[in-house]
Amino acid sequence: MNDKPLQHLDLNLLKIFEALYEEQNMTRAAERLFITPSAISHAVKRLREHLQDPLFERKASRMQPTSLCRRIAPLLLSHLNGLRMAVQQFTRFDPASSEQRFNIMIHDALEPLYIPVLFSNLRELAPRVQLACRPLDRPNIGRLLATGQADIAIDVALPLSKPVQHQRLSRDEFVVLRGKHVQSPLTRQAYLAAEHIAVSHRASGRVVEDISLQQQSINRQHVLRCQSYQTARHLLKTGEYLLTIPVSIARSLLDEALEILPLPLTLQGLDVDMYWHENSEQDDAIAWLRQQVEKISNYLTIHS
């Protein structure tokens, strides 16, 4: 790669590069930027000529980044985000007229609690703003916030330090969710003897509630470790299993076939935090977004 092509690189191409890199799908990237897939295709062709690399290779419906693309993307996106923030210093954020796209990295169990209310509020206060949720990537939270690939993150309390900032949103107490067809009282002895379901995206390792339990020398019998609360919810209706989860998530799963019971032993509550990068501290738009999330957290606490 030489410097001459870069001297004539259209910055609009970098916005298209960003959208395609994050979406890895031409149609979704086009919808995000309000242009046609054909325009995306022409832009990618120009980028390939500038950077002398295919950048993306089609595999089924995905546009998979090449090794060079993955290597240069963090730097390109970081500079693009820095340019955005520099320009934003000259303009005041106006929710009513803004067409900004907010990217939120959020745990999938928390998404049903926060996003519906947030989206409804944004429709009213900022009707032209776009909202995009992306999967939580804990090992890379700092990098994704720094490069602007995520504006904020919402997750359980994590051992993160500057330049990542955080704010406590809530503390959730643990309860037990089980099928109503199970009639026996849930005593401490019954809890310890029961078969338990754990929910985690990780294939192994202790889940959050077990860390606290094992500090008390309490071990549970796990019969299933699944990735989805919806899967666990279905199984509770057909067996005598127990699911130990934060009360706010339990309420979102509750229906006529399930019941919420107090946990018959002591377990430390689960803290939920909001995270952002200190380089966005002066960004009016992201500060406004954080305020909306904080208001929702207060609302959820009052109505819990």
Order of alpha helices (4+ residues) and beta strands (2+ residues): alpha-alpha-alpha-alpha-beta-beta-alpha-beta-alpha-beta-alpha-beta-beta-beta-alpha-beta-alpha-beta-alpha-beta-alpha-beta-beta-alpha
